[in-house]
Amino acid sequence: MESALAVPRLPPHDPRTPALSVVDMHTGGEPLRIVLAGCPEVVGPTLLAKRRYMRQHLDHVRRRLMFEPRGHRDMYGAVLVPSELPDAHLGVLFLHNEGYSSMCGHAVLALGRFALDFGLVPAPPAGSREARVNIHCPCGLVAAFVACEGGRSCGPVRFHSVPAFVLASDLIVDVPGHGKVVVDIAYGGAFYALVSAEKLGGLDVYSAKMRDLVDAASAVTEAVKVQFKINHPESEDLAFLYGTILTDGKDAYSEEPTTNICVFADEQVDRSPTGSGVTARIALQYHKGLLELNQTRTFKSSATGSVFTGKAVREAKCGDLKAVIVEVSGQAHYTGAASLTVEDDDPLRDGFLLK
């Protein structure tokens, strides 16, 4: 018997604080909360200026969206903003438990579907099997290609990255509790330290407890931050280490999947294989001569078993550094929609994060 209950209306709430209307999605298990309405205007002449403005003036919105009781420690979000780039269909600011990322591949894969389905891009010509969505991320313009049918998304999405490169290869870092460890630093729209989990006390990325993997990855991140200066050839806003990716060490080209886990921001665990992380891993493998252009690799998340594919499609430059453009593919899904309210007498109105 079908329920006769109507969808409930929102109760009264603080009129000075509009409800945050959101659509929730996930890509390979990694959540994405997209803000439709309710966020105050994000001011700034450029996307990076908007990112700085939101950090300085609207960080309470991030906390309300990401933190409990409306979110959780590993929530991820996107605020859509106008872009100054004439070729961009939309601009986006990425949110997480610590702040604001420069790139997020799983979010781009989801936003490609979202932009097409919600009419943020012109409808593709009749009979088109793929629609292009140009997304201005803080790291630059990223082109997403959305499988479609009848003008609606219907399958996987692929994107072409900004120029991805290796900043440091075979860097020796003294990691407390693990001694001297050889790591690589690569950029896929964000900077990552990459290291085989086995080098950190013999951890197995497949079977180790998640807490042990998080602790080891966090130790690497903090050690690199202290011992190595991150530089980006084109923007100081992008010059920070986002996190550490622990791998199974299978970097040489193979048709078999290679597994990894990404720990970023404030010990946040990516449930997906990590789109910008796949980009960085492909850039590293190409840099080391372990794969060629247009050789597709499959990357698996040790958290969920979900997969992305990636390949280097052409060489590029970032400043004076040799780089590659990487194509990453994956499948995003819708999970729901909500209106998130804030009551004026709620002492936890801006959310909380358990340590």
MARTIVO-662153 format. One record per residue (C-alpha): x, y, z; residue number from 1. Coordinates in pm, whole numbers, plus 50000, padded with zeros to 5 digits. Layout:
[r [X,Y,Z],NUM]
...
END
This chain:
[r [50000,50000,50000],1]
[r [50147,50336,49899],2]
[r [50198,50593,50172],3]
[r [49964,50892,50163],4]
[r [50212,51113,50346],5]
[r [50301,51430,50158],6]
[r [50658,51554,50136],7]
[r [50695,51767,50450],8]
[r [50744,52141,50424],9]
[r [51035,52304,50600],10]
[r [50956,52426,50950],11]
[r [51015,52792,51039],12]
[r [51380,52880,51072],13]
[r [51599,53185,51111],14]
[r [51487,53419,50829],15]
[r [51834,53574,50823],16]
[r [51979,53236,50724],17]
[r [51825,53095,50404],18]
[r [51800,52719,50379],19]
[r [52085,52559,50185],20]
[r [51935,52366,49895],21]
[r [52163,52082,49783],22]
[r [52185,51787,49547],23]
[r [52393,51495,49672],24]
[r [52590,51261,49445],25]
[r [52872,51014,49477],26]
[r [53148,50899,49243],27]
[r [53295,50562,49331],28]
[r [53159,50602,49683],29]
[r [53309,50947,49743],30]
[r [53030,51197,49824],31]
[r [52967,51531,49659],32]
[r [52721,51785,49799],33]
[r [52638,52047,49535],34]
[r [52486,52374,49657],35]
[r [52188,52489,49449],36]
[r [52077,52787,49658],37]
[r [52118,52955,49996],38]
[r [52489,53035,49984],39]
[r [52558,53410,50006],40]
[r [52727,53568,49705],41]
[r [53094,53478,49676],42]
[r [53272,53798,49575],43]
[r [53588,53831,49366],44]
[r [53707,53915,49014],45]
[r [53866,53571,48961],46]
[r [53793,53220,49078],47]
[r [54102,53216,49301],48]
[r [53991,53550,49449],49]
[r [53647,53399,49517],50]
[r [53818,53105,49686],51]
[r [54007,53343,49914],52]
[r [53688,53543,49985],53]
[r [53492,53233,50084],54]
[r [53772,53116,50311],55]
[r [53788,53457,50484],56]
[r [53419,53554,50497],57]
[r [53195,53251,50437],58]
[r [53373,52963,50602],59]
[r [53071,52907,50828],60]
[r [52883,52794,50516],61]
[r [53148,52530,50449],62]
[r [53125,52408,50807],63]
[r [52744,52388,50793],64]
[r [52757,52185,50474],65]
[r [53048,51956,50560],66]
[r [53039,51901,50936],67]
[r [52796,51715,51158],68]
[r [52503,51722,51211],69]
[r [52431,51789,50841],70]
[r [52745,51623,50706],71]
[r [53032,51417,50843],72]
[r [53412,51414,50865],73]
[r [53453,51278,50511],74]
[r [53189,51488,50334],75]
[r [53290,51677,50019],76]
[r [53117,51973,49859],77]
[r [53095,52209,49564],78]
[r [52977,52569,49547],79]
[r [52903,52685,49192],80]
[r [53015,53039,49108],81]
[r [53051,53249,48792],82]
[r [53381,53214,48606],83]
[r [53584,53491,48448],84]
[r [53691,53254,48168],85]
[r [53487,53301,47849],86]
[r [53502,52929,47761],87]
[r [53383,52805,48102],88]
[r [53025,52687,48148],89]
[r [53059,52713,48526],90]
[r [53308,52780,48801],91]
[r [53337,52573,49116],92]
[r [53486,52596,49463],93]
[r [53561,52263,49629],94]
[r [53493,52215,50002],95]
[r [53620,51955,50250],96]
[r [53674,51908,50621],97]
[r [53979,52136,50635],98]
[r [53911,52400,50372],99]
[r [53921,52442,49997],100]
[r [54086,52221,49737],101]
[r [54238,52334,49408],102]
[r [54108,52032,49212],103]
[r [53879,51736,49264],104]
[r [53842,51472,48994],105]
[r [53556,51279,49148],106]
[r [53365,51607,49178],107]
[r [53434,51698,48813],108]
[r [53298,51359,48704],109]
[r [52979,51422,48904],110]
[r [52949,51788,48803],111]
[r [52965,51689,48437],112]
[r [52644,51488,48477],113]
[r [52488,51753,48700],114]
[r [52562,52042,48462],115]
[r [52405,51862,48168],116]
[r [52101,51734,48357],117]
[r [52028,52069,48526],118]
[r [52065,52274,48209],119]
[r [52386,52458,48295],120]
[r [52523,52388,47946],121]
[r [52352,52413,47606],122]
[r [52164,52099,47510],123]
[r [52377,51882,47280],124]
[r [52262,51839,46920],125]
[r [52005,51568,46854],126]
[r [52167,51229,46834],127]
[r [52478,51332,47028],128]
[r [52626,51056,47243],129]
[r [52851,51287,47443],130]
[r [52828,51645,47573],131]
[r [53120,51869,47665],132]
[r [53114,52066,47991],133]
[r [53393,52316,48059],134]
[r [53444,52345,48435],135]
[r [53664,52619,48577],136]
[r [53836,52470,48882],137]
[r [54080,52667,49101],138]
[r [54365,52486,48923],139]
[r [54236,52586,48579],140]
[r [53987,52492,48307],141]
[r [53896,52124,48293],142]
[r [53694,51973,48008],143]
[r [53444,51701,48106],144]
[r [53284,51476,47843],145]
[r [52948,51335,47952],146]
[r [52792,51028,47795],147]
[r [52435,51122,47707],148]
[r [52119,51013,47533],149]
[r [51830,51240,47445],150]
[r [52012,51533,47601],151]
[r [52045,51367,47944],152]
[r [52343,51199,48106],153]
[r [52334,50822,48084],154]
[r [52669,50676,48179],155]
[r [53031,50744,48261],156]
[r [53209,51077,48236],157]
[r [53568,51145,48137],158]
[r [53770,51462,48183],159]
[r [54094,51608,48052],160]
[r [54311,51747,48329],161]
[r [54516,52062,48356],162]
[r [54887,51999,48284],163]
[r [55006,51736,48534],164]
[r [55370,51702,48632],165]
[r [55625,51561,48875],166]
[r [55773,51814,49118],167]
[r [56015,51576,49292],168]
[r [56109,51217,49218],169]
[r [56268,50972,49464],170]
[r [56274,51231,49743],171]
[r [56412,51101,50073],172]
[r [56194,51212,50364],173]
[r [56248,51135,50733],174]
[r [55905,51016,50849],175]
[r [55864,50985,51228],176]
[r [55799,50625,51321],177]
[r [55909,50499,50979],178]
[r [56259,50634,50926],179]
[r [56384,50753,50589],180]
[r [56127,50690,50317],181]
[r [56154,50750,49941],182]
[r [55851,50939,49811],183]
[r [55748,51119,49492],184]
[r [55567,51453,49471],185]
[r [55334,51488,49173],186]
[r [55066,51735,49068],187]
[r [54730,51645,48917],188]
[r [54554,51975,48984],189]
[r [54661,51931,49347],190]
[r [54993,51816,49493],191]
[r [55027,51469,49643],192]
[r [55303,51270,49806],193]
[r [55299,50923,49654],194]
[r [55455,50619,49821],195]
[r [55409,50245,49826],196]
[r [55235,50144,50150],197]
[r [55483,49858,50187],198]
[r [55761,50110,50256],199]
[r [55578,50222,50571],200]
[r [55629,49934,50808],201]
[r [55525,49673,50554],202]
[r [55163,49793,50529],203]
[r [54942,49621,50274],204]
[r [54713,49872,50101],205]
[r [54463,49590,50037],206]
[r [54427,49444,50384],207]
[r [54569,49685,50644],208]
[r [54331,49850,50888],209]
[r [54213,50186,50761],210]
[r [54332,50356,51081],211]
[r [54685,50228,51021],212]
[r [54681,50351,50661],213]
[r [54550,50691,50767],214]
[r [54814,50729,51038],215]
[r [55095,50634,50800],216]
[r [54973,50862,50521],217]
[r [54928,51151,50763],218]
[r [55281,51102,50896],219]
[r [55415,51126,50540],220]
[r [55209,51439,50468],221]
[r [55332,51620,50778],222]
[r [55695,51517,50718],223]
[r [55690,51640,50358],224]
[r [55534,51971,50462],225]
[r [55821,52031,50703],226]
[r [56108,51903,50488],227]
[r [56014,52003,50133],228]
[r [55887,52332,49992],229]
[r [55604,52298,49743],230]
[r [55621,52535,49447],231]
[r [55379,52575,49158],232]
[r [55521,52733,48842],233]
[r [55220,52956,48781],234]
[r [55034,53031,49106],235]
[r [55124,53053,49473],236]
[r [54758,52977,49555],237]
[r [54815,52623,49426],238]
[r [55145,52563,49606],239]
[r [55042,52335,49893],240]
[r [55052,51963,49965],241]
[r [54695,51830,49960],242]
[r [54763,51483,50094],243]
[r [54936,51147,50053],244]
[r [54844,50855,49829],245]
[r [54951,50511,49945],246]
[r [54983,50263,49658],247]
[r [55035,49893,49604],248]
[r [55366,49976,49432],249]
[r [55244,49852,49094],250]
[r [55349,50155,48891],251]
[r [55474,49979,48576],252]
[r [55218,49953,48298],253]
[r [54988,49655,48325],254]
[r [54635,49564,48220],255]
[r [54576,49460,48581],256]
[r [54437,49727,48818],257]
[r [54664,49911,49059],258]
[r [54519,49992,49400],259]
[r [54564,50302,49615],260]
[r [54413,50499,49901],261]
[r [54423,50878,49932],262]
[r [54430,51057,50267],263]
[r [54392,51434,50232],264]
[r [54301,51752,50420],265]
[r [54241,51674,50791],266]
[r [54285,51294,50766],267]
[r [53994,51273,50524],268]
[r [53976,50942,50336],269]
[r [53874,50938,49971],270]
[r [53636,50650,49899],271]
[r [53708,50670,49525],272]
[r [54042,50606,49351],273]
[r [54080,50990,49355],274]
[r [54052,51168,49019],275]
[r [54328,51421,49075],276]
[r [54530,51145,49239],277]
[r [54494,50922,48932],278]
[r [54606,51223,48728],279]
[r [54915,51263,48949],280]
[r [54993,50889,48937],281]
[r [54969,50884,48556],282]
[r [55198,51190,48537],283]
[r [55449,51013,48763],284]
[r [55438,50686,48569],285]
[r [55483,50870,48240],286]
[r [55769,51075,48388],287]
[r [55947,50755,48494],288]
[r [55895,50591,48156],289]
[r [55663,50326,48299],290]
[r [55384,50388,48049],291]
[r [55337,50554,47712],292]
[r [55082,50800,47575],293]
[r [54730,50654,47541],294]
[r [54805,50344,47746],295]
[r [54500,50308,47969],296]
[r [54543,50197,48328],297]
[r [54278,50096,48579],298]
[r [54298,50235,48933],299]
[r [54110,50077,49223],300]
[r [54019,50224,49562],301]
[r [54123,50006,49853],302]
[r [53836,50162,50053],303]
[r [53545,50060,49828],304]
[r [53687,49866,49533],305]
[r [53551,50129,49294],306]
[r [53754,50197,48979],307]
[r [53861,50486,48757],308]
[r [54064,50460,48440],309]
[r [54336,50701,48334],310]
[r [54576,50765,48050],311]
[r [54819,51035,47938],312]
[r [54674,51173,47615],313]
[r [54937,51431,47517],314]
[r [55244,51613,47641],315]
[r [55217,51968,47773],316]
[r [55404,52229,47978],317]
[r [55340,52398,48310],318]
[r [55576,52690,48329],319]
[r [55913,52539,48241],320]
[r [55817,52192,48363],321]
[r [55736,51903,48131],322]
[r [55379,51788,48186],323]
[r [55103,51572,48042],324]
[r [54730,51608,47993],325]
[r [54559,51312,48157],326]
[r [54219,51167,48079],327]
[r [54033,51019,48376],328]
[r [53705,50827,48348],329]
[r [53454,50720,48611],330]
[r [53086,50689,48695],331]
[r [52891,50925,48922],332]
[r [52543,50866,49067],333]
[r [52275,51082,49226],334]
[r [52187,50999,49587],335]
[r [51932,51263,49686],336]
[r [51836,51624,49742],337]
[r [51775,51822,50059],338]
[r [51712,52160,50216],339]
[r [51941,52220,50513],340]
[r [51813,52469,50769],341]
[r [51975,52660,51053],342]
[r [51775,52759,51361],343]
[r [51880,53076,51539],344]
[r [51890,52913,51884],345]
[r [52099,52613,51776],346]
[r [52435,52627,51960],347]
[r [52576,52391,51694],348]
[r [52443,52593,51401],349]
[r [52780,52601,51227],350]
[r [52846,52231,51278],351]
[r [53111,52034,51465],352]
[r [53386,51789,51378],353]
[r [53475,51508,51614],354]
[r [53848,51450,51659],355]
END
